[in-house]
Amino acid sequence: MASKKITVTIPEELLDEIRAEAAERGLSAYVAEALRFKRDRDRLLELVNWLEEEYGPVTDDERAAAIEKLEDLDAEHERRRTDRKRKAGEAA
């Protein structure tokens, strides 16, 4: 995939945190992943808005079920991240 260099400005404290978090993957990979995640969430929000226009608002039960699924996905993401760090430590 082609890449393009850009310049962005972010708060210094946030940059320090991101650099510490992204150390192994690199800052560019971390930021690209974060932007993909944000883009995907924005697209999902657009879908939710469209579905609510078509079928009515999301019920509390539906919202709770969706939040539970997101928490499951977050836990899986954390598990995979921990596994990657562990494997990288074993390889060293």
Salt bridges, closest charged atoms under 4 A:
GLU21 OE2 - ARG81 NH1 2.21
GLU33 OE1 - ARG25 NH1 2.46
GLU33 OE2 - HIS77 NE2 3.59
ASP40 OD1 - ARG39 NH2 3.14
ASP42 OD1 - LYS38 NZ 2.65
GLU76 OE2 - ARG79 NH2 2.49
GLU76 OE2 - ARG80 NE 2.80
GLU78 OE2 - ARG81 NH2 3.26
ASP83 OD2 - ARG79 NH1 2.72
ASP83 OD1 - ARG86 NH2 3.83
GLU90 OE2 - ARG86 NH1 2.96
